[in-house]
Amino acid sequence: MDKQRKIFIAGHRGMVGEAIKRTLQQKGYSNLLLKKSSELDLRDQRTVYTFFEKEEPQVVIDAAARVGGILANNDYPYPFLMENMQIQNNLIEASLRQDVDKFIFLGSSCIYPKLAPQPLKEEYLLTDSLEPTNEWYALAKITGVKACQAIRKQFGNDYVSLMPTNLYGANDNFDLQTSHVLPAMIRKFHEAKENGHVPVTLWGSGTPMREFLYVDDLAEAVVFTLENTLPEYLYNVGTGEDLTIKQLAETIQAVVGHQGEIVWDRSKPDGTPRKLMDISKMHALGWKHQIKLKDGIEHTYKWFLENQGNYKEVKL
Ligand SMILES: NC(=O)c1ccc[n+]([C@@H]2O[C@H](COP(=O)([O-])OP(=O)(O)OC[C@H]3O[C@@H](n4cnc5c(N)ncnc54)[C@H](OP(=O)(O)O)[C@@H]3O)[C@@H](O)[C@H]2O)c1
C-alpha cells in the first residue's frame, strides 16, 4: 500500500478513529484527511459531497457514528437510527461517486440477532430478531453493511465491513450516563477508591459473558484490511475469548486498587447472557489480536488518570 495515498478517517477524534489515526501515523501513512464534526457535519449530504469533490480521498475509513450504551440507545432511538444512517449513507454514496478505491465500514456486534448461536458467525446476520434495546443503532449499522455489500456486488469495489466486539482503550467515554460497561466500571471503582474504598454497585447479576478488544488491536485490524484485499464483505473482529462481567469487575478492581465491596444490583437488567464473536475468518487471513485484557485495562486506567476532567461528557 502506497503510504502517500489520501486516507479520510471519518470520526478521527473518537476512540476508534483516534486509534486508527495514531496507528496509521506510526506506520508512516502521512496523507491523512481529518475533519472534526464542527468542521464537517457528516449528516449533511451536500457538505459531504462538496468535501469529497474538493479533497478526492482515495481511501475512506468510516469510524464516525453516534455511539452509546444501553441507556442512551433506549432513551434516544431516533438519533441512533437516523443520524447513523445519514452519516454512513453520505460517506458511502460520496465515496462511490468519487471512485474511492477502498472503503472500510465499522459497525458492531449488535448487528447480530439477540438469540443467535454463540460464538457469533458472520452468516448469522439477518437470521432473527435484534436485541430491542439497541435495535435502532443495529438497524442503521446493518443498512451500512448492506450498502457496502451491494456496491461490492454491483461494481466490484473494495468496500469491506468490520464488526468489532466491545472495545475499550484511550479516549473511551467515561460518562456514566452514556458509557459502555468497561469504562463505566473503571470510573466507578476509581471514584469509590478515592472516597475511601466505599462499596461499588454494579448492574445485574455479574453472570453474563462478554468479550473485550483493546482499541489499538482493532486499529491494527483496520490497517490489515487496508493493506490487503479481503475476499468477503463482512468480518468479525475480536479476541475470541470472553469472561463473566463479575470476572471483568474483579480484574478492573485489582488494576484500580479498590479494596471495598462489590454489590450486584439484580433489579437491573443483565442483557444477553453471552456475546462472543467467531473470529475464525480474520484469523484464517492472518490477523490476530495482541493485547491481553489485563494489560489493556492497565493502559486504559493510566489514560483515564492522565486525562481526568478531560474525558468526554457526552451530550445527547
Ligand atoms: N466503542 C465501542 O465499544 C465500539 C464497539 C464496536 C464498534 N464500534 C464502532 O466504532 C465506531 C466509532 O466508535 P467510537 O467508540 O470511536 O465512537 P466515539 O468515540 O463516540 O467517536 C465517534 C466519532 O464520530 C464523529 N461524529 C459523530 N457524529 C458526527 C457527525 N455528525 N459529523 C462528523 N463526525 C461525527 C465524532 O466526531 P467529533 O469528535 O469531531 O465530534 C467522533 O469523533 C462506530 O461505528 C462504532 O459502531 C465501537
The ligand as an SDF file (V2000), in Angstrom:
LIG
                    3D

 48 52  0  0  0  0  0  0  0  0999 V2000
  -16.7940    1.8590   21.3680 N   0  0  0  0  0  0  0  0  0  0  0  0
  -17.0520    0.5870   21.1650 C   0  0  0  0  0  0  0  0  0  0  0  0
  -17.0360   -0.2430   22.0940 O   0  0  0  0  0  0  0  0  0  0  0  0
  -17.3230    0.0890   19.8000 C   0  0  0  0  0  0  0  0  0  0  0  0
  -17.5130   -1.2730   19.6490 C   0  0  0  0  0  0  0  0  0  0  0  0
  -17.7550   -1.7710   18.4130 C   0  0  0  0  0  0  0  0  0  0  0  0
  -17.8130   -0.9140   17.3500 C   0  0  0  0  0  0  0  0  0  0  0  0
  -17.6230    0.4080   17.4850 N   0  0  0  0  0  0  0  0  0  0  0  0
  -17.7450    1.2390   16.2920 C   0  0  0  0  0  0  0  0  0  0  0  0
  -16.6830    2.1210   16.0740 O   0  0  0  0  0  0  0  0  0  0  0  0
  -17.1590    3.3330   15.5150 C   0  0  0  0  0  0  0  0  0  0  0  0
  -16.6520    4.5190   16.3180 C   0  0  0  0  0  0  0  0  0  0  0  0
  -16.9790    4.3440   17.6770 O   0  0  0  0  0  0  0  0  0  0  0  0
  -16.2430    5.1790   18.8380 P   0  0  0  0  0  0  0  0  0  0  0  0
  -16.3900    4.3730   20.0570 O   0  0  0  0  0  0  0  0  0  0  0  0
  -14.8970    5.6330   18.3880 O   0  0  0  0  0  0  0  0  0  0  0  0
  -17.1950    6.4420   18.9570 O   0  0  0  0  0  0  0  0  0  0  0  0
  -16.8970    7.9000   19.5490 P   0  0  0  0  0  0  0  0  0  0  0  0
  -15.7160    7.8690   20.4480 O   0  0  0  0  0  0  0  0  0  0  0  0
  -18.1790    8.4100   20.0680 O   0  0  0  0  0  0  0  0  0  0  0  0
  -16.4850    8.7360   18.2590 O   0  0  0  0  0  0  0  0  0  0  0  0
  -17.3990    8.9610   17.2550 C   0  0  0  0  0  0  0  0  0  0  0  0
  -16.8200    9.9580   16.2940 C   0  0  0  0  0  0  0  0  0  0  0  0
  -17.8240   10.2160   15.3210 O   0  0  0  0  0  0  0  0  0  0  0  0
  -17.7600   11.5610   14.9980 C   0  0  0  0  0  0  0  0  0  0  0  0
  -19.0880   12.0230   14.6400 N   0  0  0  0  0  0  0  0  0  0  0  0
  -20.2800   11.7850   15.2560 C   0  0  0  0  0  0  0  0  0  0  0  0
  -21.2820   12.4450   14.6520 N   0  0  0  0  0  0  0  0  0  0  0  0
  -20.6930   13.1310   13.6140 C   0  0  0  0  0  0  0  0  0  0  0  0
  -21.1840   13.9980   12.6290 C   0  0  0  0  0  0  0  0  0  0  0  0
  -22.4860   14.3260   12.5580 N   0  0  0  0  0  0  0  0  0  0  0  0
  -20.3080   14.5320   11.7350 N   0  0  0  0  0  0  0  0  0  0  0  0
  -18.9930   14.2240   11.7910 C   0  0  0  0  0  0  0  0  0  0  0  0
  -18.4700   13.3910   12.7040 N   0  0  0  0  0  0  0  0  0  0  0  0
  -19.3080   12.8540   13.6060 C   0  0  0  0  0  0  0  0  0  0  0  0
  -17.2880   12.3240   16.2160 C   0  0  0  0  0  0  0  0  0  0  0  0
  -16.5620   13.4450   15.7500 O   0  0  0  0  0  0  0  0  0  0  0  0
  -16.1460   14.7300   16.6830 P   0  0  0  0  0  0  0  0  0  0  0  0
  -15.3200   14.1780   17.8030 O   0  0  0  0  0  0  0  0  0  0  0  0
  -15.3420   15.5950   15.7840 O   0  0  0  0  0  0  0  0  0  0  0  0
  -17.4290   15.3430   17.1640 O   0  0  0  0  0  0  0  0  0  0  0  0
  -16.4250   11.2820   16.9050 C   0  0  0  0  0  0  0  0  0  0  0  0
  -15.0750   11.5310   16.6410 O   0  0  0  0  0  0  0  0  0  0  0  0
  -18.6890    3.2140   15.4840 C   0  0  0  0  0  0  0  0  0  0  0  0
  -19.1020    2.8670   14.2130 O   0  0  0  0  0  0  0  0  0  0  0  0
  -18.9910    2.0800   16.4120 C   0  0  0  0  0  0  0  0  0  0  0  0
  -20.0960    1.3340   15.9930 O   0  0  0  0  0  0  0  0  0  0  0  0
  -17.3690    0.9380   18.6910 C   0  0  0  0  0  0  0  0  0  0  0  0
  1  2  1  0
  2  3  2  0
  2  4  1  0
  4  5  1  0
  4 48  2  0
  5  6  2  0
  6  7  1  0
  7  8  2  0
  8  9  1  0
  8 48  1  0
  9 10  1  0
  9 46  1  0
 10 11  1  0
 11 12  1  0
 11 44  1  0
 12 13  1  0
 13 14  1  0
 14 15  2  0
 14 16  1  0
 14 17  1  0
 17 18  1  0
 18 19  2  0
 18 20  1  0
 18 21  1  0
 21 22  1  0
 22 23  1  0
 23 24  1  0
 23 42  1  0
 24 25  1  0
 25 26  1  0
 25 36  1  0
 26 27  1  0
 26 35  1  0
 27 28  2  0
 28 29  1  0
 29 30  1  0
 29 35  2  0
 30 31  1  0
 30 32  2  0
 32 33  1  0
 33 34  2  0
 34 35  1  0
 36 37  1  0
 36 42  1  0
 37 38  1  0
 38 39  2  0
 38 40  1  0
 38 41  1  0
 42 43  1  0
 44 45  1  0
 44 46  1  0
 46 47  1  0
M  CHG  2   8   1  16  -1
M  END
$$$$
